[in-house]
């Protein structure tokens, strides 16, 4: 029986363990922080649970044109504010208690699934002792040595910190610490306008915080579709989010009940709290990688090929510690691919042009396949249709004004190459385009598929029909 040792219990690790167990291997997972890793415990699951509450607030705030009336209580008398206070509010303590509870429940569910499938779980910190041995320094004390034919390293990453803005968990926060807050930040400064920064800016704005988003680039979401980013910037402007473009934060200093962020040009931004969203660092230090012959790049990321092999025979890696594409879905696929390859099952190399991803702002931004930036750079030729959701009947009924469906196809064959959806629940609407990309469907085939009328997904078929005419 093949012995498999996995260091790390996040999506890359636990999905690999399930595949290896299914293929008859003897599997041991060494995990430090809890099964599910940061994706389940401090990142994807908790942040999107928070976003789910924020989405409800957005629905309420935007429901006036649908005829929904939210009770208003005029503020008057002693302590009058000179305006009206909405009858809808958020108990952040209750929200975060639910967030943490769901994350822990998901972790426990995954651990039970692994145990049912015969996977042995060790709580501790794993490290390599040569290419075929893993040493687990156990949480309860002592250590255990595990001989393995196949090793998978799936140790994830942690938030990058600035020496001049060290998080304290109270006023200056990383995205792993926000769930300890009991009260809504009065004025939240978000440093970093990538996916994490944009998602939290959107969520806390919806929950009721005054939000300032500091971007070192000329726009939010610099790595995403420019048309999609423009829609989000417009929404941010309308909802009162202050965006400071081309502004680099160099320091954050807290006082008793406030934070002062200093920018590179000398400007200062004051707030009640500051969320640092300035990237991640791979958890690869102290793993014995070099001694085992595993190559890492200058950033500390483990170098892997398209079937998750490292430079050392029998050692694979998956997830954020590889820096390939830092998504839970990619980590899981890397882990599964590693075990399929190592254990002799059928395997297809990872193809990043078929990966669908989503930014959980309001509205959401979902993408798959080739991008507009690649087209603009001349890397590939494509026909493009961008269909505003404002023309969609279901969008009109729902009071949706922002967003679009964009589809790319090859000019000659009509094969679908990619797409972008900006809409509520774009993470669901991208699926038909993702299927078309994966299965190399043509716009003719996508256009012929029935869609419900009225539906937002009807815009996907309509975009395909418009490309078909071309």
C-alpha positions, 0 to 999 in steps of 0.5 A, spaced: 500 500 500 502 506 498 503 511 504 501 518 503 503 524 507 500 531 507 502 537 510 497 542 511 489 541 512 486 546 507 483 545 500 489 542 497 491 538 503 484 535 504 482 534 497 488 530 496 487 526 502 480 524 499 483 522 492 488 518 495 484 514 500 479 513 494 485 510 490 487 505 496 493 509 499 494 509 506 494 517 508 496 521 514 494 529 514 498 533 519 495 540 520 496 545 525 490 550 525 484 546 524 482 542 518 480 546 512 485 551 513 485 559 512 480 558 507 475 555 511 477 558 518 479 565 517 478 567 509 473 564 504 468 561 509 468 567 514 469 572 509 463 570 504 459 569 510 460 576 512 458 578 505 452 574 505 449 579 511 452 585 507 448 583 501 442 582 505 443 590 507 444 592 500 438 588 498 434 592 503 437 599 501 436 598 494 429 596 495 425 602 495 424 602 487 420 595 488 415 598 493 418 596 499 418 601 505 423 600 511 421 603 517 424 610 519 425 613 526 426 620 526 431 622 530 429 628 534 429 631 541 435 631 546 441 628 541 438 629 535 442 628 529 438 632 524 436 626 520 433 620 519 435 613 522 433 607 518 430 601 522 435 596 519 441 595 522 447 590 524 449 587 530 456 585 528 457 581 534 452 577 532 454 577 525 461 575 527 459 569 532 455 566 526 461 567 522 466 563 526 460 558 528 459 556 521 467 556 519 468 551 525 462 547 523 465 546 516 471 545 519 468 539 523 464 536 517 470 536 513 474 532 519 469 527 520 469 526 512 476 525 512 476 520 518 470 516 515 474 515 509 480 512 513 484 518 513 489 519 519 489 526 522 495 529 526 494 535 530 501 538 529 506 542 525 509 538 519 516 538 516 520 534 511 526 530 513 528 528 507 524 526 501 520 521 504 519 522 511 515 527 514 516 529 522 510 532 525 511 536 532 505 534 535 500 539 538 500 535 545 507 535 545 512 530 542 513 528 535 512 523 530 516 520 524 512 518 518 515 514 512 511 516 506 512 514 498 508 520 496 509 527 500 504 533 499 506 540 501 499 544 502 501 549 507 498 555 505 500 563 506 499 568 511 497 576 511 503 580 509 504 585 514 508 592 514 513 593 519 510 600 520 503 598 521 503 592 525 496 589 526 494 589 534 487 585 533 483 591 535 484 597 531 489 595 526 487 588 523 489 583 518 483 580 514 484 574 519 482 578 525 476 582 523 471 577 526 473 578 533 470 585 532 464 586 537 462 593 534 461 596 527 467 600 525 465 607 525 470 609 519 474 603 516 480 605 512 482 599 508 489 599 505 489 595 499 485 595 493 486 588 490 480 582 491 481 582 499 481 589 500 475 591 495 471 585 498 471 588 505 470 595 503 464 593 499 462 589 505 463 594 511 460 599 507 453 595 506 454 594 513 454 601 515 461 603 516 464 609 513 469 606 508 476 609 505 479 605 500 487 606 499 489 604 492 496 604 490 494 603 483 490 608 479 484 604 480 481 598 484 482 591 482 488 592 478 488 585 476 481 584 474 477 586 468 477 594 467 470 594 465 468 590 471 472 595 475 469 601 472 462 598 474 465 597 481 468 604 482 461 607 480 457 603 485 463 605 490 462 612 488 454 612 489 454 609 495 459 613 499 466 609 499 472 614 498 477 611 494 484 614 494 487 612 487 495 612 486 496 613 494 501 608 497 500 607 505 507 607 508 505 607 516 499 606 520 499 608 528 493 607 533 491 611 539 486 609 544 480 609 540 483 611 533 488 610 527 492 614 523 494 612 516 500 616 513 501 616 505 507 616 501 506 623 499 505 626 506 497 626 507 494 623 513 487 619 513 484 618 520 479 613 522 477 608 527 480 602 524 484 600 519 484 593 515 491 591 512 490 588 505 497 588 502 498 581 500 500 574 502 506 570 504 507 563 503 508 558 509 514 555 507 519 557 512 522 552 516 519 546 512 526 543 510 524 544 503 531 546 501 534 539 505 529 535 501 531 538 494 525 542 493 526 549 489 522 555 491 522 562 488 525 568 490 518 570 494 518 563 498 513 560 493 514 552 492 515 551 484 511 546 481 509 544 474 502 543 471 501 536 475 503 539 482 510 536 482 516 539 485 523 539 483 524 533 488 522 526 486 515 524 490 514 531 493 508 535 490 505 541 493 498 545 492 495 551 494 497 558 496 504 556 498 505 555 490 503 562 488 500 559 482 493 562 482 491 563 490 484 560 489 481 555 494 478 551 488 485 551 484 488 549 491 483 543 491 484 541 484 492 542 485 491 537 490 487 532 487 491 532 481 497 531 485 494 524 487 491 522 481 498 523 478 502 520 484 498 514 484 497 512 477 490 515 475 488 518 469 490 526 470 490 532 466 495 538 467 492 544 470 489 549 465 489 556 468 485 558 462 479 554 464 479 557 471 473 561 474 474 566 479 469 571 483 470 577 487 465 577 492 463 585 492 456 588 491 455 587 485 460 580 484 465 580 479 466 573 476 471 571 470 473 565 466 478 564 461 482 569 456 481 576 459 480 583 456 487 584 458 490 579 454 486 581 448 488 588 448 495 586 449 495 582 442 496 575 445 490 572 442 484 574 437 477 574 439 470 577 438 467 580 444 460 582 446 459 586 452 451 586 454 449 591 459 444 588 464 440 594 464 437 591 458 435 584 461 428 584 463 429 580 470 434 585 472 429 591 471 424 587 475 429 586 480 431 593 480 438 591 478 442 597 474 449 595 474 453 590 471 454 586 464 455 580 461 461 579 456 463 573 452 469 572 448 470 567 442 474 565 436 473 569 430 473 563 425 470 557 429 466 561 434 469 557 440 468 560 447 474 563 450 472 566 456 467 571 459 466 576 465 459 577 469 458 583 473 451 582 477 448 580 483 450 572 484 455 573 478 459 567 481 453 562 479 451 566 473 459 564 470 458 557 470 455 556 463 460 560 460 465 556 464 462 550 462 463 552 454 470 554 455 472 547 459 468 543 453 470 548 447 463 549 446 461 554 440 457 560 441 452 557 436 451 551 441 451 556 447 446 560 444 441 554 442 441 552 450 434 554 453 434 559 458 428 561 463 424 567 461 425 572 464 432 570 467 439 574 468 442 567 465 438 569 459 443 575 458 449 569 457 445 566 451 443 573 448 451 575 448 452 568 445 447 570 439 450 576 438 456 573 437 453 568 432 451 573 428 458 576 427 
